[in-house]
Amino acid sequence: MKFEKPKALTDMPFHYCPGCSHGIVHRLIAEVIDELGIEGRTVGVAPVGCAVFAYNYFSCDMVQSPHGRAQAVATGIKRANPENMVFTYQGDGDLAAIGTAETIHAAARGENMTVIFINNAIYGMTGGQMAPTTLIGQVTQTSPYGRDPKTAGYPMKVCELLSTLDGVALAQRVSVDTVKNVKEAKKAIKKAFEYQMEGKGYTIVEILCVCPTNWGLSMKDSLKWLRGTLMPNYPVGVVKDTGAKCKSKVKEVK
């Protein structure tokens, strides 16, 4: 078997911290773009965050948006050029805090685009502050004694929240901590893009990732924390899939 770099990735070396999961997710997206043959009509939108330089890594068209506004920008791109494949690449602080309104309303409208949502339970680029996804008791730069629900509320489960909206065609949570889970993550990303190609509406793939730098852990311990603490609070799996429901109904009619 010959190993090849996806054509949808450039030759630019990643700038991410050692052990960061962004590189894995970038490759999965690029592989899907290659397999679907859509590089020439794909537009990605990356806001402020660790992936702010994503336009250096993907060979498809990329647009940088203001912090939290990726889905608003993506909405304009998709509506102006509906034949294009449009995806956003966002972290939890960006998507679920600064961009909460843009996220919820894009999903409620059923905008026909794909959202790649990186959940590492903390702000990354801005210094490791508490994010909407930060767990109860988790220590961050702005919760040095651990997140206290009495003052900071509870963690936000984005897929579960968005699954209540009729415009959402797919909401799935995956992880990239093992080979098996990486393969499942790729399947979910590919399904999300295929649903967009079929015009089914808004799709979001939430990906549980590690952040050794801001967690203050080694790579080995980061993986243990993800599996033992993060996953139980954010279980992987399909939260909503209207495509699967449609198929089952067809079988029932037959």
N, C-alpha and C positions, 0 to 999 in steps of 0.2 A: 504494500500500500504506500502510495506516495503522498507525503504531506505537502499541502499547498496553502498559501495565504489566500483568503477570500479576495476576489477582485474588487469587492466593494469596500475594502480597507486600503488605505494608502501605505506607503513605506515609512511614514513618520513614527518614531518610537513613542510609546505612551509616556505621559508625564506622571501617572498616578503613583501613589505611595506603594511601597512593597506590600504585597498581600491583598491589595485592594481588588474588589470583584469587578470593577468597571471594565477591565480589559476582556474578561470572559464574556460579559454581556455584549460588548461591542462586536466581538467575533461572531457571536450567535446571530445578531442582527444582520451582519454582513453576509453570513452564510445563507440566511433566509433570502436576502435580497438577490444573491447570486442564483439560488435555486429557482426562484420565481421569475428570474430574468427581468427585473424591474428597475435596475440601477438607473437607467436613462430617464425614468419618469418618477423617481422617488425624491421627496424633499423631507429632510429632517429638521426639527426645530429644537435647539438646545438653549435653555435660559442660563442665568447666572448660577453657578454651582461648581462642583468638582468636574463636571463634564462640559464646562463652558468652552473648552477647546476642541469639542467633538468635531468641529468642521475641519480640523487638521487630520482627522483619522478616517473619516468616511469619504469615499470618492464620489458619492452622490451629492446633489445640491444640499447645502446646509444653511440654515438661517439662525442667527443669534437673536433671542428675544430678551426683553427686560425680565428681571427676576419675577417669577410667578406667572408671567403672561404667555407662556409657550402655547397653551391651548387656544388662547384668543388669536395669536398670530397664525397658528395652524388652521384655525377656522377660516380666516381670511384667505389663506393660500389654497385650501381645499375648495372653497366656494368659487374662487376666481378661476381655478383650474381643476375641476372635478375629476378629470382623467388622471391626475397625478396621485401617487401613493404618498400619503403624508403621515409622518410619525413624530411624536415628541419624545424627548429623553429627559426625564425629570427626577430629582431627588425628593425625599419625603418632606424636607423643610420647604422646598420650592412648591411642590404640588399641593401639599396638605396644609400649608400655613399661609404663605404669601399669595399663593395662587388658588386658595380654596374656592373663591367665587367663580373663577374661570373654569376650574375643574368641574364643579357641580353643574354649572349651567351648560357647558359643552356636552356633558353627559346627558343632561335633561333634554337638550335639543336633539340628541342622537346624532351629533356630528359624525360623519363617516370618516373617521380617522383612527389611528392606533396610538395608544399611550404606553410607553415603557416607563414604569415607575420603580425606581430604586429605593428600597426600604432598608436602611441600616440603623434605624432608630435613633439617629442623631444628625445634627447639622455637620457637614463635612468641611467644605472650603472656608466657611466663615469662622471656624474655630472650635467646633465641638459643643455648640450650645444644645439645650433641650429642644427636641422637635415634637410635633404633634404625635409622632409614633413612639416616642421615648417611653419605656416601660415604667411602671410604678416601682419606685426604689432605685431606679437607674441613676447613677452618678454622671453628671455632665458639667460643663463649665458654668452653666446657669442653674444647676441643681446639685450643688456640691454635697448635699446631705441626702441625695436621692430624690426622685420626683415624688412629690406629695400631692395626692389627689385633692386634698382640701384646698390647696392654693393653685395648683396647676392643672386640675382636672384629670381626665383619664385618657389613655392612648386612643388614637383614632384608627379604626379599622376601615381603611379606604374602600377596599373591594366590597365589603359587606354594606357599607354606606351607599356606594354607587349602584349596587345590585338592586336597590329598591326603585330605581328610576327606569321608566319604560324605554328610554332611548339607548340603554346599554345592551349591546348584543353579547358581549363576552367580558367577564370579570374573573380572572384566574390568578392565584398566587402560587409562585414557584420559588425554588431556591437553586443556588449554583455551588453548593458545598460538596457535592459528590458527583462522580461521573454519571450515575443514574439520574440525579436531579438536574444536571446540566442538560442531558438529553431531553428530559421532560420540559425543561425551560424552553429549549429550542422548538419543540412541538407546539408549545403554547404561543410563542412569538409568531411562528409560521401560520398557525390557525388565525391569529389576530389579523395578520396581513391578508390572508385569504378571505376573511370575512369582509374586510374593507374592499377588496377587489370585487366581491359579490354585492356590495352596497348594503350590507346588513346593519350598519350603524357604528356606534361608538364601541371601541374595544380597548380594554386595559389589561396589561400583564404586570402584576406586582412581583418584584423579584427581591427576595431576602438576600442581603449581601453583608459582608463583613467590612468593618472599618477599624483595623488594628491600631492605626495612629490615634484616632480620637477616642477609641475605647480604652486605650492604654494597655493593650494586651499583645502578646505574641501572636503570630499567625495560628499556631496550634491551639492556643487558648481561645482565640477568637472563634475558631470553628466550633470548639466545645460550647462556647457561650451561645452561639447561634443555634446550635442543635438542642442544647439543654434548656435555654431560657427564651430565646426569641421565637423559635418555632412553636413551642406550646402556646404562646400568646397569639401568634399569627400562623395558624395551621395552613399548610400548603394544600392546594386542591382547587377545583373549579367551584366558584361561588355562584356564577350565573353563566349559562350558555343557551341562548335562544335558538341557535342553530341546531343543537342537540335535541332540544324540545320539538322543533319542527320536524326533524327526522323521525322521532318516536311517534308523533301524531300520524305521519304518513303510514307508518307500519300498522298502527292501530286501525286505520281506515281500511287497509287492505285485508 
